[in-house]
Amino acid sequence: MSNPIAQQTFVRHIQENRYPGRGLIVGHSSVEEAWLIVYWIMGRSAHSQNRRFEVDGPVMRTVPVGPSLVRDPSLIIYEAMLELPGIYLVSNGDQTRTVYETLNAGGTFDEALATREREPDPPNYTPRISAMLDLQRTPAALALSILKANSANPEWTDRYTYRPAPPPAGLGVCLTTYTGDGSPLPALEGEPLLLPLQEKAQTVLETYWDALDVDNRVSLAVKWIPDRGAGSEILVRNRFGDR
């Protein structure tokens, strides 16, 4: 049975929310001995919607549906999922690569993100959200980060890192870029959200895809990672450009 707090948050923040923006969830399947990482993108403009997810083994990236329509690829084209042995990364921008390279060189999650800022897209100053699942440790370790504009001076970046306990089966911890629609878009406030991850990866993908606003959803993916940490698989749903 789904956790009632997680289910309420799902209804309020995902199902009934026109625009939570980009979002990520890291948690554990309710029915399989596997971790799940969920990532989705949304868009209100034709430029933002001109994307789809493309998978190449353990790597998932955003690519344009119509390359000739891309005006500025810097904030919409990036690797969203990368992995190192036993370590799985997801983010809403090219900071995924920053974290990957820093960890690969012996650095830390925090050191990597200390070099980055919120996105330079006034007036929204979109937050950068990132997460790491470390299965090299026992128990597994999670780290989530949000970099967002300071409320007093948006030229500054506020940095928040969270290290929640590994969620039990059927639950995940979530960050989204926004709390809802608006102008400018309101950045997420407070701690990571608790959300349900019921049934197998394919069901989770369908559940969240169906819950996202039909006019603004663009792409959604679920990465399935066995508890032993080898042989991940990525499932994808794209609004445009599926092959």
DATA-V801506 format. One record per residue. N is the residue number from 1. RES is the residue in three letters. PSI is psi in whole degrees, 0 to 359 (* if undefined). Layout:
BEGIN
N|RES|PSI, N|RES|PSI
END
This chain:
BEGIN
1|MET|138, 2|SER|143, 3|ASN|129, 4|PRO|325, 5|ILE|316, 6|ALA|319, 7|GLN|320, 8|GLN|320, 9|THR|321, 10|PHE|313, 11|VAL|313, 12|ARG|315, 13|HIS|337, 14|ILE|301, 15|GLN|322, 16|GLU|10, 17|ASN|119, 18|ARG|328, 19|TYR|80, 20|PRO|353, 21|GLY|209, 22|ARG|149, 23|GLY|152, 24|LEU|147, 25|ILE|137, 26|VAL|125, 27|GLY|199, 28|HIS|139, 29|SER|148, 30|SER|341, 31|VAL|351, 32|GLU|155, 33|GLU|71, 34|ALA|147, 35|TRP|153, 36|LEU|135, 37|ILE|121, 38|VAL|137, 39|TYR|136, 40|TRP|158, 41|ILE|149, 42|MET|165, 43|GLY|141, 44|ARG|338, 45|SER|163, 46|ALA|325, 47|HIS|315, 48|SER|330, 49|GLN|353, 50|ASN|55, 51|ARG|161, 52|ARG|165, 53|PHE|141, 54|GLU|134, 55|VAL|135, 56|ASP|91, 57|GLY|237, 58|PRO|359, 59|VAL|136, 60|MET|134, 61|ARG|162, 62|THR|141, 63|VAL|153, 64|PRO|145, 65|VAL|313, 66|GLY|97, 67|PRO|327, 68|SER|344, 69|LEU|353, 70|VAL|123, 71|ARG|314, 72|ASP|105, 73|PRO|352, 74|SER|327, 75|LEU|356, 76|ILE|346, 77|ILE|117, 78|TYR|169, 79|GLU|118, 80|ALA|331, 81|MET|127, 82|LEU|164, 83|GLU|149, 84|LEU|170, 85|PRO|113, 86|GLY|3, 87|ILE|130, 88|TYR|128, 89|LEU|146, 90|VAL|141, 91|SER|173, 92|ASN|22, 93|GLY|190, 94|ASP|2, 95|GLN|344, 96|THR|315, 97|ARG|322, 98|THR|314, 99|VAL|316, 100|TYR|309, 101|GLU|324, 102|THR|315, 103|LEU|319, 104|ASN|334, 105|ALA|5, 106|GLY|5, 107|GLY|192, 108|THR|165, 109|PHE|312, 110|ASP|320, 111|GLU|321, 112|ALA|311, 113|LEU|345, 114|ALA|343, 115|THR|357, 116|ARG|162, 117|GLU|171, 118|ARG|163, 119|GLU|144, 120|PRO|60, 121|ASP|68, 122|PRO|151, 123|PRO|358, 124|ASN|326, 125|TYR|62, 126|THR|130, 127|PRO|148, 128|ARG|122, 129|ILE|138, 130|SER|154, 131|ALA|153, 132|MET|132, 133|LEU|118, 134|ASP|104, 135|LEU|6, 136|GLN|340, 137|ARG|156, 138|THR|117, 139|PRO|171, 140|ALA|149, 141|ALA|139, 142|LEU|144, 143|ALA|133, 144|LEU|147, 145|SER|144, 146|ILE|127, 147|LEU|120, 148|LYS|162, 149|ALA|138, 150|ASN|137, 151|SER|334, 152|ALA|326, 153|ASN|103, 154|PRO|353, 155|GLU|341, 156|TRP|156, 157|THR|126, 158|ASP|139, 159|ARG|124, 160|TYR|127, 161|THR|136, 162|TYR|141, 163|ARG|74, 164|PRO|156, 165|ALA|150, 166|PRO|127, 167|PRO|150, 168|PRO|172, 169|ALA|134, 170|GLY|4, 171|LEU|154, 172|GLY|161, 173|VAL|143, 174|CYS|143, 175|LEU|138, 176|THR|162, 177|THR|326, 178|TYR|162, 179|THR|343, 180|GLY|188, 181|ASP|162, 182|GLY|177, 183|SER|104, 184|PRO|166, 185|LEU|133, 186|PRO|123, 187|ALA|152, 188|LEU|139, 189|GLU|149, 190|GLY|192, 191|GLU|165, 192|PRO|149, 193|LEU|150, 194|LEU|125, 195|LEU|155, 196|PRO|148, 197|LEU|74, 198|GLN|137, 199|GLU|197, 200|LYS|171, 201|ALA|318, 202|GLN|321, 203|THR|320, 204|VAL|315, 205|LEU|312, 206|GLU|322, 207|THR|313, 208|TYR|324, 209|TRP|315, 210|ASP|331, 211|ALA|329, 212|LEU|148, 213|ASP|127, 214|VAL|332, 215|ASP|337, 216|ASN|345, 217|ARG|145, 218|VAL|303, 219|SER|153, 220|LEU|142, 221|ALA|151, 222|VAL|123, 223|LYS|124, 224|TRP|125, 225|ILE|113, 226|PRO|151, 227|ASP|329, 228|ARG|350, 229|GLY|28, 230|ALA|141, 231|GLY|52, 232|SER|161, 233|GLU|141, 234|ILE|126, 235|LEU|141, 236|VAL|143, 237|ARG|123, 238|ASN|140, 239|ARG|321, 240|PHE|150, 241|GLY|17, 242|ASP|143, 243|ARG|*
END
